[in-house]
């Protein structure tokens, strides 16, 4: 059984703390090297990217465990300079202000080539930063929102940020490509998958996405140690907001990303394996109903 924590509070830092607590805590070993990966694919502010206060809250939660080192790192889309993007979004400044040990971008780091055995949609494999092998614990900070090709982008798709530019050019974009895209997204999680997800639903796009769309502001932070449970709950939340037909009219378990992730054993396999706990979430019963 996996727990998903959802919290709504006027103070985003409190929402992060409570959601993590409801989900069972981070369980980081003292002295660990911890990587935090915000979403900064483009320089578009939230929900185009992670709310800086969600990053601040995540850093403070990690510090409760007396880690040996905290690193914040990300990779923006192929045409952008990640450092400039992080600074424009205020994410770099938050990391500095919170006194983290190192801020990295994946733009020019040395990479290793991986060919996961079950990554059938990546016949040539993909390249990931070598330093990921030295991380003791990784937290992803995805944003809960729709995506014009992949249908949605949440925890599973946040893993694409570790791939190289040439790998991203293999990703299919366009209508009707959601199944292949979903398979590739799920399969990218076969290596260096994060240990915990703190998902930003302070603001969401419920159409289009990932950088423009119809805006909703649920003011929620969602947390879970399980990527499938995270994304299932995120999809259930989007349904309460009114979203695109491919999400609104279908079971959350029928999404290509989810189906392939379940096949790969990346997390929970059914609604019965998920417990949802909330604080300040008036629509929690509707969210739970949408988990089916």
Secondary structure by P-SEA (a helix, b strand, c coil): cbbbbbbbcccaaaaaaaaaaaacccccccccbbbbbccccccccccccccaaaaaaaaaaaacccccbbbbcccccccccaaaaaaaaaaaaaaaaacccccccccccbbbbbbcccccccccccccccccccccbbbbbccbbbbcccccccccccccccccaaaaaaccccccaaaaaaaaaaaaacccccccccccccccccccccccccccccbbbbbcccaaaaaaaaaaaaaaaccccccccccccccaaaaaaaaacccccccccbbbbbccccaaaaaaaacc
